[in-house]
Amino acid sequence: MNEKNIPIRSICVYCGSQPGRDKSYIDAGRILGKSIADNHLRLVYGGGTKGIMGAVASGVLSHGGRVTGIIPEFLMDMEATRHSLGQLSELIVTPDMHDRKHKMFERADAFVTLPGGIGTLEEIVEIMTWAQLGRHRKPIVLVNINGFWDPLMTLIEHMAEAGFIHTAHLVQPLVIDAAEEVVPALLAHWASDVDRDGEPGIISKL
C-alpha cells in the first residue's frame, strides 16, 4: 500500500493504563497496534507504556510503525517508565490533562476506544460531545471486546429515548467486536462520502 494514497493518517487510541482481568483486552491492544503499523498509519495516544496502552504502542513499534505519545508531566512516572517513553517515535509532554486532550484531538483523524476505566470513558464521551456540538465529524470506534462497551451503548440509547440527545445521528460510534477489523472499517468509512468538517462558528469557541 502506498502511504501517499491513504486519506487517513493517524488514529487516536483511548484505553486503560491497566491490563484488566481479561487477557483478551491486552491481546486486542497488540492486534490493533499491529494493524495500525501494517496500514502505515500513526498511533496517537496518551503516552502510557503500561497496561493496554503499552500493548497498543508495543504492537505498533514492534511492526515498524510510528507512535506519538502525549502525556502530562505528572503522569510520566505513574503510567510509564522514562526508558520506555524514550522508545516512542515522538513524545509530547504537556502541563496538564486539558492540553493533552486537545493535542491528541488535533493530531487524530479518527478515535478508537479499547476497554479502560473512568479516564478512558471520560475521553471518549468528550469526543462524542464535541461531535454532537459540531466541532468535528471524525469517525469514532468502540472496540467492543467481549461486550465491554454494551452498557455504554445501552445508556446512550436510553438518553436518546428519554429526549436528551436530539442530534443522536452525530453520536453514533462504530461498534466493532474484533480489533483486527477496526482499521479496515475506518479506511472504508473514510473513503465514503462523509462530511467531516465541523461547524466553524462552534469550533472557534471551543
Beta strands, then each sheet from edge to edge (+ up, - down):
strand 1: 10-14
strand 2: 42-45
strand 3: 66-72
strand 4: 90-94
strand 5: 111-113
strand 6: 140-143
strand 7: 174-176
sheet 1: 4+ 3+ 2+ 1+ 5+ 6+ 7+
end
